[in-house]
């Protein structure tokens, strides 16, 4: 198990009526927090019906559990469409993705919506893939981006259940001895079954159920027929039955299944889950919520991430960018405040001297001694000091407001400011990296509004790749005219000692 802080799991109940938050204390090995709040979904389309309500529900879960927004999250979603398929082993990753998208689009469910694909290899040529509407995945990602909560992954509920069973020890003997066992998961909307050899998936089946069926017994009979067809000529010693349905009773189903296997029954509903408010609940949280926490903890356990390409490292990027910006802006603000204090003391001292000179000048004027030139020098000196202070204040304000302008997927590495002469705009040079260049271009208009009179432009944009294969872009934003006019130096910040703080990168 990793020594890093484990993420929080946000689980959308397969019943599509509640959203659950689960946090695990890896030091004590116990569930630290588990709670759920109601949230409405479009049950017919199995999609988010109210984006604002979803955002508020997640915000409320974090607030009521006092969890900082900087904590990474794994989002667990109920299956939308999961199938097995055989494809050539020599296919590249891009070829596999194209083939699986084409395969998913053959089905009616994706005739009007583009699918987002995730998959795992069951063996050399056989894959288990899952598809979700791409627009729906984008909505979930934007919710967490707007809340500034790092999203580590968007996980499939079936795999989270498998990891949850491993963490709870429900199938410890089967895993240790690599015995065959079977998992059966039902909800009001879907049926899923898998034959396991320890942690290895040998065979799966996934099918939607009739959600408008008024006769529950007819639905149960449908599940029994699908399950018997799936397990025909299959041997296993244990059946783990997970019931996520609100309207289907486990006893009505299990009493009609004839098999010699030992049955482990787990009902996940409002009566059995303390996260749903059940005081005497048998379980603190769902298997999906618990398994989502261990999304990256077990190398031999399957995992699917539905995030958009380039979003898998978004959690680290966002967390790094937030910490870097706080440190960077805080350091520069402190430097400017100290400089303002020094200039303030100097201005007060010179003002006192000015008052003394004015008094002497009045006496000399009465004696007929002209000092017009000396008085003009003093006025110009005071204007010069005020101009320098105003310019430093302007630069300070730019740094403070810069933190609210940086776009998602963008992080800074270096900030250079030169205040220059009063009649010139601030000489600004920003360097950094980004997942997409479009977010960098989106910063230009608000930055030019902050730095009045500037003509900031993106330059030196170039693609790059990190040591772990993450693709990104390097970029520079600067106003060339102001930068060139400041090369000769000026009051406030000489070019020989710019305010530059390197922050590193991916």
GUZA-761969 format. One line per field, with one value per residue (C-alpha): residue number from 1; y, x, z; residue in one letter. Coordinates in steps of 0.2 Angstrom, whole numbers, plus 5000, padded with zeros to 4 digits. Each point is the difference from the previous one (the first is absolute). Layout:
# residues N
seq (NUM/...)
Y (Y/...)
X (X/...)
Z (Z/...)
type (A/...)
END
This chain:
# residues 506
seq (1/2/3/4/5/6/7/8/9/10/11/12/13/14/15/16/17/18/19/20/21/22/23/24/25/26/27/28/29/30/31/32/33/34/35/36/37/38/39/40/41/42/43/44/45/46/47/48/49/50/51/52/53/54/55/56/57/58/59/60/61/62/63/64/65/66/67/68/69/70/71/72/73/74/75/76/77/78/79/80/81/82/83/84/85/86/87/88/89/90/91/92/93/94/95/96/97/98/99/100/101/102/103/104/105/106/107/108/109/110/111/112/113/114/115/116/117/118/119/120/121/122/123/124/125/126/127/128/129/130/131/132/133/134/135/136/137/138/139/140/141/142/143/144/145/146/147/148/149/150/151/152/153/154/155/156/157/158/159/160/161/162/163/164/165/166/167/168/169/170/171/172/173/174/175/176/177/178/179/180/181/182/183/184/185/186/187/188/189/190/191/192/193/194/195/196/197/198/199/200/201/202/203/204/205/206/207/208/209/210/211/212/213/214/215/216/217/218/219/220/221/222/223/224/225/226/227/228/229/230/231/232/233/234/235/236/237/238/239/240/241/242/243/244/245/246/247/248/249/250/251/252/253/254/255/256/257/258/259/260/261/262/263/264/265/266/267/268/269/270/271/272/273/274/275/276/277/278/279/280/281/282/283/284/285/286/287/288/289/290/291/292/293/294/295/296/297/298/299/300/301/302/303/304/305/306/307/308/309/310/311/312/313/314/315/316/317/318/319/320/321/322/323/324/325/326/327/328/329/330/331/332/333/334/335/336/337/338/339/340/341/342/343/344/345/346/347/348/349/350/351/352/353/354/355/356/357/358/359/360/361/362/363/364/365/366/367/368/369/370/371/372/373/374/375/376/377/378/379/380/381/382/383/384/385/386/387/388/389/390/391/392/393/394/395/396/397/398/399/400/401/402/403/404/405/406/407/408/409/410/411/412/413/414/415/416/417/418/419/420/421/422/423/424/425/426/427/428/429/430/431/432/433/434/435/436/437/438/439/440/441/442/443/444/445/446/447/448/449/450/451/452/453/454/455/456/457/458/459/460/461/462/463/464/465/466/467/468/469/470/471/472/473/474/475/476/477/478/479/480/481/482/483/484/485/486/487/488/489/490/491/492/493/494/495/496/497/498/499/500/501/502/503/504/505/506)
Y (5000/5017/5012/5015/5007/4989/5009/5003/4990/5008/4986/5003/4987/4987/5005/5017/5009/5003/5006/4993/5006/4988/5003/4987/5002/4991/5002/4991/4989/5006/5010/5017/5009/4993/5010/5002/5013/4999/5006/4998/4992/4996/4982/4996/5007/4995/5017/5016/5010/5016/5005/5014/4988/4987/5014/5005/4982/4998/5017/4995/4983/5008/5013/4989/4988/5014/4994/5013/5003/4996/4981/4989/4991/4984/5001/4983/4999/4986/4991/5007/4987/4986/4986/4987/5000/4991/5011/4997/5000/5010/5015/5016/5010/5013/4986/4991/5016/5003/4982/5000/5017/4993/4984/5010/5011/4985/4999/5011/5007/5010/5005/5018/5002/4998/4987/5002/4983/4991/4982/4986/4985/4984/4990/5002/5004/5001/5017/5006/5018/5012/5015/5016/5015/5012/5015/4993/4997/5018/5006/4991/5006/5018/4998/4996/5012/5015/4994/4999/4982/4989/4986/4985/4988/4996/4982/4986/4993/4982/5001/5010/4986/4988/5010/5003/4981/4998/5014/4993/4983/4993/4989/4998/4981/5000/5013/4991/4983/5007/4991/5003/5011/5010/5018/5004/5019/5006/5017/5007/5003/4987/4982/4996/4983/4995/4983/5003/4990/5010/5018/4995/5002/4985/5004/5014/5005/5017/5004/5013/4996/5006/5016/5002/4982/5001/4981/4998/4981/5001/5010/4988/4985/5010/5001/4982/4995/5011/4994/4981/5003/5008/4987/4985/4987/5012/4994/5011/4998/5017/5012/5018/5008/5019/5008/5018/5000/5009/4990/4983/4989/4988/4986/4999/4998/4989/4987/4997/4997/4982/4997/4992/5015/5010/5016/5017/5012/5019/5012/5018/5011/5013/4987/4992/5015/5012/5012/5001/5004/4982/5001/4981/4997/4984/5010/5017/5003/4992/4988/5013/5014/4990/4992/5017/5006/4986/5004/5000/4990/4982/4997/4984/5006/5007/5019/5010/5019/5009/5017/5009/4997/5010/5002/4985/5011/5015/4997/5002/5015/5009/4997/5005/5015/5006/4997/5009/5015/5002/4999/5011/5014/5000/5002/5014/5009/4999/5007/5014/5004/5002/5011/5011/5001/5006/5012/5007/5003/5009/5010/5005/5005/5010/5009/5005/5007/5009/5008/5006/5007/5009/5009/5005/5005/5011/5009/5002/5006/5014/5005/5001/4984/4990/4981/4996/4987/4991/5000/4992/4986/4996/4999/4989/4989/4998/4995/4988/4991/4999/4994/4985/4996/5000/4989/4987/5000/4997/4985/4994/5000/4991/4986/4999/4999/4988/4986/5002/5000/4985/4987/4982/4988/5015/5002/5013/4998/5018/5017/5015/5018/5016/5016/5012/5018/5007/5003/4982/4985/4986/4989/4983/4983/4984/4982/4984/4984/4994/4985/5010/5016/5006/5003/5011/5011/5002/5009/5014/5011/5000/5003/5015/5007/4998/5008/5015/5006/4983/4990/4982/4987/4981/4996/4985/4987/4983/4982/4990/4983/4996/4985/4990/5003/5014/5012/5018/5017/5013/5019/5018/5015/5017/5017/5002/5019/5003/4987/5008/5017/4994/4993/5015/4999/5011/5004/4986/4984/5000/4987/4992/4994/4996/4992/4982/4985/4983/4987/4984/4990/4983)
X (5000/5006/5006/4992/4984/4986/4987/4981/4988/4984/4987/4985/4988/4994/4982/5003/4993/5015/5018/5012/5017/5012/5017/5012/5013/5015/5009/4987/4993/4982/4987/5002/4984/4986/4984/4987/4988/4985/5003/4988/5005/4991/4997/4994/5016/5010/5008/5003/4983/5006/5018/4998/4992/5014/5013/4991/4998/5019/5003/4989/5008/5017/4994/4991/5015/5012/5011/5011/4997/5018/4997/5000/4984/4996/4982/4991/4986/4988/5002/4992/5006/5012/5005/5013/5009/5014/5012/5018/5013/5012/4988/5008/4991/4993/4994/4991/4992/4994/4994/4990/4992/4994/4994/4990/4992/4992/4988/4985/5004/5014/4991/4999/5014/5019/5007/5014/5010/5010/5006/5010/5009/4993/5013/5010/4985/4985/4995/4987/4995/4988/4992/4992/4993/5014/4990/4995/5018/5005/4986/5007/5017/4995/4990/5017/5010/4988/5001/5019/4999/5014/4992/5012/4989/4982/4998/4987/4990/5002/5019/4998/4989/5014/5013/4987/4998/5019/5002/4986/5007/4984/5009/5017/5000/4996/5014/5013/4996/4995/4984/4986/4986/4985/4994/4982/4995/4983/4991/4983/5008/5013/5007/5019/5009/5018/5009/5016/5016/5007/5001/5001/4984/4996/4983/4987/4982/4991/4982/4987/4984/4983/4998/4981/4996/4986/5001/5016/4999/5001/5016/5007/4996/5009/5016/4999/4999/5015/5010/4996/5005/5016/5005/4996/5014/5010/5007/5002/5000/4993/4987/5001/4984/4999/4983/4999/4982/4986/4985/5008/5001/5016/4990/4988/5015/5011/4986/4998/5019/5005/5018/5012/5011/5001/4991/5006/4985/5003/4986/5004/4985/4993/4998/5017/5012/5005/5006/4981/4995/4996/5005/5000/5006/5011/5013/5008/5000/4998/5013/5001/5005/5013/5007/5001/5012/5012/4999/5019/5006/4999/5010/4991/4983/4991/4996/4992/5002/4987/5009/5004/5017/5013/4989/5007/5014/4988/4999/5018/5001/4986/5007/5017/4994/4990/5014/5013/4988/4998/5019/5004/4988/5003/5018/4999/4987/5011/5015/4989/4993/5018/5004/4985/5005/5017/4994/4987/5014/5010/4986/4996/5018/5001/4983/5007/5015/4989/4990/5017/5006/4983/5002/5017/4995/4987/5012/5013/4986/4996/5019/4999/5009/4992/4999/4988/5012/5002/4981/4997/5013/4991/4983/5007/5008/4984/4991/5013/4998/4981/5002/5011/4989/4985/5008/5005/4982/4994/5012/4995/4981/5004/5008/4986/4987/5010/4995/4982/5003/5011/4989/4997/5014/5012/5014/5014/5019/5006/4994/5010/4995/5009/4991/5010/4996/4983/4995/5003/4989/5007/5013/4992/5007/4991/5006/4992/4992/4983/4990/4991/5006/4982/4999/5016/4992/4985/5011/5005/4984/4999/5018/5000/4986/5010/5016/4992/5009/5009/5000/5003/5003/5003/5017/5012/4986/5007/4994/5010/4999/5004/5011/4984/4993/4988/4997/4999/5006/5012/4996/5005/4988/5008/4998/5015/4999/5000/5014/5011/4997/5006/5016/5009/4994/4989/4994/4992/5007/5016/5002/5015/4989/4983/4986/5002/4996/5003/4986/5005/4988/4993)
Z (5000/4996/5014/4992/5006/4993/4989/5005/4990/4994/4995/4990/5006/4987/5005/4994/5015/5012/4999/5013/5007/5008/5008/5006/5014/4993/5017/5010/4986/5003/4991/5007/4992/4990/4996/4986/4994/4988/4982/4986/4983/4984/5003/4982/4992/5016/4999/5011/4999/5009/4999/5013/5013/4997/5003/5016/5006/4999/5008/5014/5003/5001/5012/5012/5001/5001/4986/4991/4982/4996/5004/4984/4995/4991/4993/4999/4987/4997/4984/4984/4987/5003/4988/4996/4983/4991/4990/4993/5013/4989/5000/5007/5013/4988/4988/5015/5005/4982/4998/5017/4996/4984/5008/5013/4987/4992/5015/5000/5017/4992/4983/5006/5012/4998/5012/5012/5001/5013/5000/5008/4993/5005/4990/4984/4989/5011/5008/5012/4994/5008/4991/5007/4991/4997/5003/5017/5005/4995/5012/5014/4997/4999/5016/5009/4990/5005/5018/4999/5007/4992/4991/5000/4989/4995/5004/4995/5015/4996/5002/5016/5007/4997/5009/5014/5002/5001/5013/5011/4999/4994/4987/5009/4999/4981/4997/5010/4992/4983/5001/4988/5006/4993/5002/4996/5001/4997/5001/4995/4982/4997/5002/5001/5003/5000/5002/5010/5002/5015/4994/4982/4990/4989/4993/5002/4995/5001/4995/5003/5009/4996/5011/4996/5005/5013/5004/5011/4999/4981/5002/5012/4988/4986/5011/5005/4981/4996/5015/4996/4982/5005/5013/4989/5002/5011/5017/5015/5019/5005/4994/5006/4997/5001/5000/4995/4996/5010/4993/4998/5016/5001/5008/4985/4988/5011/5004/4981/4996/5002/5002/5012/5003/5017/4998/5008/4999/5001/4999/4998/5003/5012/5014/4999/4997/5014/4987/4995/5018/5006/5019/5001/4982/4997/4989/5003/4981/4983/4992/4985/5012/5009/4984/4992/5013/4996/4981/4998/5015/4992/4984/4997/5001/4985/4998/4987/4999/4990/5000/4984/4993/5009/5016/5009/5008/5003/5019/5002/4988/5009/5017/4995/4991/5016/5011/4988/4998/5018/5004/4984/5003/5019/4997/4988/5011/5014/4990/4994/5017/5007/4985/5003/5019/4995/4987/5013/5013/4986/4995/5017/5003/4984/5004/5017/4991/4988/5014/5007/4984/4996/5017/4996/4982/5007/5011/4986/4988/5012/5000/4981/4996/4986/5001/4986/4993/5016/5003/4983/5004/5016/4991/4987/5013/5009/4984/4995/5017/4999/4982/5006/5014/4989/4987/5014/5006/4982/4999/5016/4995/4984/5010/5012/4986/4989/5012/4995/4982/4997/4990/5005/4993/5000/5012/5002/5001/5000/5002/4995/5003/4997/5005/4988/4997/5005/4982/4995/5004/5011/4992/5003/4995/5006/4996/5004/4993/4996/4994/4986/4992/4999/5019/4998/4986/5011/5013/4989/5001/5019/5002/4988/5010/5017/4992/4992/4984/4998/4984/5006/4988/5000/4993/5000/5001/4997/5003/5013/5009/5018/5006/5003/4983/5004/4985/5004/4993/5005/4998/5003/5002/4999/4993/4988/4999/5019/5002/4987/5008/5017/4995/5005/5018/5009/5018/5010/4993/4990/4986/5009/5014/4994/5011/4993/5010/4990/5005/4990/4989/4997)
type (X/X/X/X/X/X/X/X/X/X/X/X/X/X/X/X/X/X/X/X/X/X/X/X/X/X/X/X/X/X/X/X/X/X/X/X/X/X/X/X/X/X/X/X/X/X/X/X/X/X/X/X/X/X/X/X/X/X/X/X/X/X/X/X/X/X/X/X/X/X/X/X/X/X/X/X/X/X/X/X/X/X/X/X/X/X/X/X/X/X/X/X/X/X/X/X/X/X/X/X/X/X/X/X/X/X/X/X/X/X/X/X/X/X/X/X/X/X/X/X/X/X/X/X/X/X/X/X/X/X/X/X/X/X/X/X/X/X/X/X/X/X/X/X/X/X/X/X/X/X/X/X/X/X/X/X/X/X/X/X/X/X/X/X/X/X/X/X/X/X/X/X/X/X/X/X/X/X/X/X/X/X/X/X/X/X/X/X/X/X/X/X/X/X/X/X/X/X/X/X/X/X/X/X/X/X/X/X/X/X/X/X/X/X/X/X/X/X/X/X/X/X/X/X/X/X/X/X/X/X/X/X/X/X/X/X/X/X/X/X/X/X/X/X/X/X/X/X/X/X/X/X/X/X/X/X/X/X/X/X/X/X/X/X/X/X/X/X/X/X/X/X/X/X/X/X/X/X/X/X/X/X/X/X/X/X/X/X/X/X/X/X/X/X/X/X/X/X/X/X/X/X/X/X/X/X/X/X/X/X/X/X/X/X/X/X/X/X/X/X/X/X/X/X/X/X/X/X/X/X/X/X/X/X/X/X/X/X/X/X/X/X/X/X/X/X/X/X/X/X/X/X/X/X/X/X/X/X/X/X/X/X/X/X/X/X/X/X/X/X/X/X/X/X/X/X/X/X/X/X/X/X/X/X/X/X/X/X/X/X/X/X/X/X/X/X/X/X/X/X/X/X/X/X/X/X/X/X/X/X/X/X/X/X/X/X/X/X/X/X/X/X/X/X/X/X/X/X/X/X/X/X/X/X/X/X/X/X/X/X/X/X/X/X/X/X/X/X/X/X/X/X/X/X/X/X/X/X/X/X/X/X/X/X/X/X/X/X/X/X/X/X/X/X/X/X/X/X/X/X/X/X/X/X/X/X/X/X/X/X/X/X/X/X/X/X/X/X/X/X/X/X/X/X/X/X)
END
